[in-house]
Amino acid sequence: MRIFNKFRDTKGFISTWQRVIRFRYMITEQAKKRCRILAFWEKYGTEAAEEAFKIKRRTLFYWQKKLKNGMGKLEFLNPISKAPKKRRKRLWDERIIEELKRLRWQHPNLGKEKLYPELKKFCDVLNLQCLKSKTIGRLIKDLGGLRMAPTKLSIFGKEKKVNRQKVVRKPKDFKAEYPGHCVAFDTVEKHLNGARRYIITFEDIYTRFSFAWSTAFHASKAATEFFEMCCKLFPFSFTFILTDNGSEFKKYLDQLLKQKNITHYHTYPKTPKMNAHGESFNGTIQDEFVDYHVNLLFDDITEFNEKLKEYLEFYNTKRVHYAFQNKHTPLEVLSHSDYYVSKLPVECKNGWGYAWGCIFIEFVLNLSFSQALIFNVNDKSISPKEEKNHGRKE
């Protein structure tokens, strides 16, 4: 179509822009698919088109007729909307709507399930029919959300909107299917005489293989170093990690996970059940070890970590787990995993210099868990004496 414009050097731009608008908003994906089917029909015939796309013969002729009447324009192949022209409106008592608005503005974070009991009390007093929870959700949506975003003051005294960080949440039906599919991280905090100590915990959800490390700092760098230690300790790579919304699991840890292409799942705020495996291990390690060595944790954190390694060796190699009917240890489940017997290469991806089967042989021969840790941690964690004993050369 030719366009005349009083402004110079804009005629071509306007015609190109109109084509862009036409293809972007007027031609749907279904119309493009129908055009490809018609081209296939013209080239290979009716029988081939019917068999390939499971479409009736009369449908092909109907599309061909629509395209011909539209002078070959693809937008005439757009499907006709089947939505009703007139729709019913939700008619509810104005008193119910006003009460719903009041409750929503007073408690902006309450959802439809939480609002239902309060609204039912109001309706019972006035002898009105109360809305169901699903209807409350639809009505809130029709009214524009009825949500007041939190605000904070800038340094100039002006209100500015709080932009909440969007994070990836753990799917409801998610289930770990093999070792390393999903691992859980969490932090245990201890207080004594005004001092604080932190124990960062790790558990593989599929095998229940666990690890922990105490630190005096509650920062992202500490969690990042702990994660790197876990990557070197375990003979499998991670696909997903699950944490809460603590600050120690952000910034540097997020950057490292992006580099390794690992998806970081977060639990919903105040929902510890989403990380039930990690919380369960936190309770176990506190009941069986930490509560008996609290003073050592605050007096000598290095000695505490040495004793913690001994306990973790017992936990992973000798202590049977309730999830396996109290018959198997986490190491037995890990070593008999069919997935990694067939999938792992001869040399471990995490930098171990020998076959992964040899690692389990060493574990089966009661190799000290601390030795396995010292063999794989960073150089900063290895003393010269320990390095000489293990024969490791830098």
C-alpha positions in Angstrom: 0.0 0.0 0.0 1.4 3.4 -1.0 1.5 6.1 1.6 1.8 9.8 1.0 3.4 11.8 3.8 4.2 15.5 4.1 7.4 14.7 6.0 10.4 13.9 3.9 12.2 10.6 4.1 9.6 8.9 6.2 7.4 7.1 3.6 9.4 3.9 3.6 9.6 3.8 7.4 5.9 4.2 7.9 5.0 1.4 5.4 7.6 -0.9 7.0 6.2 -0.1 10.5 2.6 -0.9 9.3 3.8 -4.3 8.1 5.4 -5.0 11.4 2.2 -4.1 13.2 0.2 -6.2 10.8 2.4 -9.3 11.3 2.8 -8.8 15.0 -0.8 -8.3 16.1 -3.1 -9.4 13.3 -1.7 -12.7 12.2 -1.9 -15.3 14.9 0.3 -18.5 15.2 -2.7 -20.6 14.3 -3.1 -18.7 11.0 0.6 -19.3 10.2 0.1 -23.0 10.9 -2.9 -23.2 8.7 -1.0 -21.5 5.9 1.8 -24.1 6.2 -0.8 -26.9 6.1 -2.3 -25.4 2.9 1.1 -25.3 1.3 1.7 -28.9 2.2 -1.7 -29.9 0.8 -1.0 -28.1 -2.5 2.4 -29.9 -2.8 1.6 -33.4 -1.7 -2.2 -33.8 -2.1 -5.3 -34.4 0.0 -4.5 -37.9 1.3 -1.1 -36.9 2.6 -2.4 -33.8 4.3 -5.2 -35.7 6.0 -2.8 -38.4 7.2 -0.1 -35.9 8.4 -2.2 -33.3 10.2 -5.4 -35.4 11.0 -7.6 -32.8 9.3 -10.8 -33.4 7.3 -11.0 -32.7 3.6 -13.7 -30.1 3.9 -11.6 -28.1 6.4 -8.9 -27.7 3.9 -11.3 -26.4 1.3 -12.9 -24.1 3.8 -9.4 -22.6 4.7 -8.6 -22.3 1.0 -11.9 -20.4 0.4 -11.3 -18.0 3.2 -7.8 -17.3 2.0 -9.1 -16.7 -1.6 -11.9 -14.3 -0.4 -9.3 -12.4 1.6 -7.2 -11.7 -1.5 -4.4 -13.9 -0.1 -4.0 -12.1 3.2 -3.0 -14.4 6.0 -5.1 -12.6 8.7 -8.2 -14.1 7.1 -7.0 -17.5 8.3 -7.2 -16.3 11.9 -9.7 -18.4 13.9 -13.0 -16.8 14.7 -13.5 -16.0 18.4 -16.0 -18.3 20.1 -16.4 -16.1 23.2 -20.0 -15.0 23.9 -20.8 -11.4 23.0 -22.8 -10.9 26.2 -21.4 -12.2 29.5 -23.1 -12.4 32.8 -21.9 -10.0 35.5 -21.3 -11.0 39.1 -24.1 -9.3 41.1 -23.4 -9.3 44.8 -24.7 -7.1 47.6 -22.8 -3.8 47.9 -22.3 -4.3 51.6 -20.4 -7.6 50.9 -18.2 -5.8 48.4 -17.5 -2.9 50.7 -16.6 -5.3 53.6 -14.3 -7.2 51.2 -12.6 -4.0 50.2 -12.1 -3.0 53.9 -10.6 -6.4 54.8 -8.3 -6.4 51.8 -7.0 -2.9 52.5 -6.6 -3.6 56.2 -4.8 -6.9 55.5 -3.3 -6.7 52.0 -1.4 -10.0 52.3 -4.4 -12.2 53.2 -5.6 -14.4 50.4 -9.0 -15.7 49.6 -8.8 -18.7 52.0 -7.9 -16.4 54.9 -10.5 -13.8 54.1 -13.3 -16.3 53.9 -13.9 -16.8 57.7 -13.9 -13.0 58.3 -16.3 -12.4 55.5 -18.6 -15.3 56.7 -18.9 -13.7 60.1 -20.0 -10.5 58.5 -22.5 -12.2 56.3 -24.0 -14.3 59.2 -24.7 -11.1 61.2 -26.6 -9.6 58.3 -28.2 -12.9 57.2 -26.5 -12.6 53.8 -25.3 -15.4 51.5 -21.5 -15.6 51.9 -19.2 -16.0 48.9 -17.1 -19.1 48.5 -13.3 -18.8 48.7 -13.0 -19.2 44.9 -15.6 -16.5 44.3 -13.7 -14.2 46.6 -10.6 -14.7 44.6 -12.4 -13.9 41.3 -14.1 -10.8 42.8 -10.7 -9.5 44.1 -9.4 -9.9 40.6 -12.4 -8.1 39.0 -11.9 -5.2 41.5 -8.3 -4.7 40.4 -6.5 -6.8 43.0 -7.3 -4.6 46.0 -3.7 -4.6 47.0 -1.7 -1.7 48.4 2.0 -2.1 47.6 4.4 -1.3 50.6 6.3 1.9 50.3 9.3 3.4 52.0 10.8 6.9 52.2 13.8 8.0 50.2 16.6 10.2 51.6 14.6 13.2 50.2 11.5 12.3 52.2 9.5 11.1 49.2 7.7 7.8 49.0 9.0 5.2 46.6 7.6 1.8 45.8 9.4 -1.3 47.2 10.4 -3.6 44.4 10.3 -7.1 45.7 12.9 -9.4 44.2 11.4 -12.2 42.2 12.9 -15.6 42.9 12.2 -19.1 41.6 10.0 -21.1 44.0 10.1 -24.8 44.4 7.3 -26.5 42.5 4.7 -28.2 44.6 4.9 -31.6 43.0 8.7 -31.6 42.8 10.4 -34.9 43.8 14.1 -35.8 43.7 14.6 -38.7 41.3 18.4 -39.4 41.5 21.4 -38.3 43.6 22.2 -34.7 43.1 18.9 -33.9 41.5 18.0 -31.5 44.4 20.1 -30.7 47.5 18.9 -28.6 50.5 20.9 -26.0 52.3 20.0 -24.3 55.6 21.6 -22.5 58.6 21.4 -23.3 62.3 22.1 -20.3 64.6 23.3 -20.7 68.2 23.6 -18.0 70.9 25.6 -18.0 74.2 26.5 -15.0 76.4 25.9 -12.5 73.5 28.0 -14.4 71.0 26.7 -16.1 67.9 27.8 -19.2 65.9 26.3 -20.6 62.7 26.2 -24.1 61.4 25.5 -24.4 57.6 24.0 -27.7 56.7 23.7 -29.6 53.5 21.6 -32.7 52.6 21.0 -34.6 49.3 17.3 -35.2 49.3 17.4 -38.5 47.4 20.2 -40.3 49.3 20.0 -38.3 52.6 23.8 -37.9 52.4 24.5 -34.9 54.6 27.3 -32.5 55.6 27.6 -29.5 58.0 30.2 -26.9 58.9 30.3 -24.3 61.6 31.4 -20.7 61.1 31.5 -17.5 63.0 30.2 -15.4 60.1 26.7 -15.2 58.7 27.5 -14.0 55.2 27.2 -15.0 51.6 30.9 -15.6 51.2 30.7 -18.3 54.0 27.8 -20.0 52.3 29.6 -19.8 48.9 32.8 -21.4 50.4 30.7 -24.1 52.0 29.0 -24.9 48.7 32.3 -25.2 46.9 33.4 -27.6 49.6 30.3 -29.7 49.0 30.9 -29.7 45.3 34.4 -31.1 45.8 33.3 -33.6 48.5 30.4 -35.4 46.7 30.9 -37.5 43.6 28.0 -36.1 41.6 26.9 -32.8 40.2 23.9 -30.8 41.4 20.9 -29.9 39.2 18.8 -27.9 41.8 19.5 -26.5 45.2 16.8 -25.5 47.7 17.3 -22.8 50.3 15.2 -20.4 52.4 15.3 -16.6 51.8 18.2 -15.9 54.1 20.8 -13.3 53.0 23.6 -15.8 53.3 22.2 -17.7 50.3 22.2 -14.6 48.0 24.7 -12.4 46.2 27.9 -14.4 45.9 26.2 -17.8 46.0 23.7 -16.7 43.3 26.6 -15.6 41.1 28.3 -18.9 41.5 25.2 -20.9 40.8 24.6 -18.9 37.6 28.2 -19.7 36.5 27.6 -23.4 37.1 24.1 -23.4 35.5 22.4 -24.6 38.7 18.8 -23.6 39.3 18.3 -22.0 42.8 14.9 -22.8 44.3 13.6 -20.7 47.3 11.0 -21.6 49.8 8.1 -19.2 50.5 8.6 -16.9 53.5 7.7 -18.5 56.8 7.2 -21.9 55.2 9.8 -24.2 56.6 7.8 -27.3 55.5 8.9 -26.6 51.9 12.5 -27.5 53.1 11.4 -30.4 55.3 14.4 -32.6 54.7 16.8 -29.8 55.6 14.9 -28.9 58.7 14.7 -32.5 59.8 18.5 -32.8 59.5 18.9 -29.6 61.5 16.9 -31.1 64.3 18.8 -34.4 64.1 22.3 -32.8 64.2 21.3 -30.6 67.1 19.7 -33.4 69.2 22.5 -35.9 68.6 25.6 -33.7 68.5 25.5 -29.9 68.8 23.6 -29.7 72.1 26.3 -31.8 73.7 29.2 -29.6 72.4 27.7 -26.1 72.6 30.6 -24.8 74.8 33.2 -26.2 72.5 31.4 -24.5 69.6 32.0 -21.1 71.2 35.4 -21.8 72.8 37.2 -23.5 69.9 35.4 -23.7 66.6 38.2 -25.6 64.9 38.1 -28.4 67.4 34.3 -28.4 67.1 34.5 -28.9 63.3 36.9 -31.8 63.8 34.5 -33.6 66.2 31.6 -32.7 63.8 33.4 -34.5 60.9 33.6 -37.6 63.1 29.9 -37.5 63.8 29.1 -36.9 60.1 31.2 -40.0 59.2 29.1 -42.0 61.6 25.8 -40.4 60.3 26.6 -41.1 56.6 28.3 -44.5 56.9 26.9 -46.4 59.9 23.7 -44.8 61.1 20.6 -46.2 59.4 18.0 -43.7 58.2 14.3 -43.7 58.9 13.5 -42.9 55.2 15.0 -46.3 54.2 13.0 -48.2 56.8 16.0 -48.2 59.2 17.8 -50.7 57.0 20.3 -48.7 55.0 22.7 -45.8 55.5 23.0 -42.8 53.2 26.3 -44.1 51.8 24.8 -47.5 50.9 22.0 -45.8 49.0 24.4 -43.5 47.3 26.8 -46.3 46.3 24.0 -48.5 45.0 22.4 -45.9 42.8 21.8 -47.3 39.3 21.6 -43.8 37.9 25.2 -42.8 38.7 26.7 -46.2 38.1 25.7 -45.8 34.4 25.9 -42.1 34.0 29.1 -40.9 35.7 32.3 -40.9 33.6 35.5 -42.7 34.6 36.8 -39.5 36.3 34.6 -37.5 38.5 33.4 -34.1 37.1 34.3 -32.4 40.4 38.1 -32.8 40.0 38.9 -36.1 41.7 41.8 -37.7 40.0 40.6 -41.3 40.1 37.5 -43.3 39.2 34.4 -42.7 41.2 34.1 -46.4 42.1 37.4 -46.1 44.0 35.8 -43.4 46.1 33.2 -45.8 47.4 35.7 -48.5 47.9 37.6 -46.2 50.2 34.3 -45.3 52.0 33.5 -49.0 52.3 37.0 -49.6 53.8 36.0 -47.1 56.5 38.1 -44.3 55.1 37.9 -41.4 57.6 35.3 -38.9 56.5 37.7 -36.2 57.6 40.4 -37.6 55.4 38.0 -37.5 52.4 37.2 -33.9 53.3 40.8 -32.8 53.7 41.6 -34.5 50.4 39.1 -32.3 48.6 38.9 -29.0 50.3 40.7 -25.8 49.3 44.4 -25.3 50.1 43.5 -22.8 52.8 41.9 -25.5 54.9 44.9 -27.9 54.8 47.7 -27.6 57.2 51.3 -28.5 56.1 51.3 -31.4 58.5 48.0 -32.8 57.2 49.2 -32.3 53.6 52.3 -34.3 54.3 50.4 -37.1 56.0 48.1 -37.5 53.0 50.8 -37.2 50.4 49.1 -34.5 48.4 51.3 -32.3 46.3 50.1 -28.8 45.2 
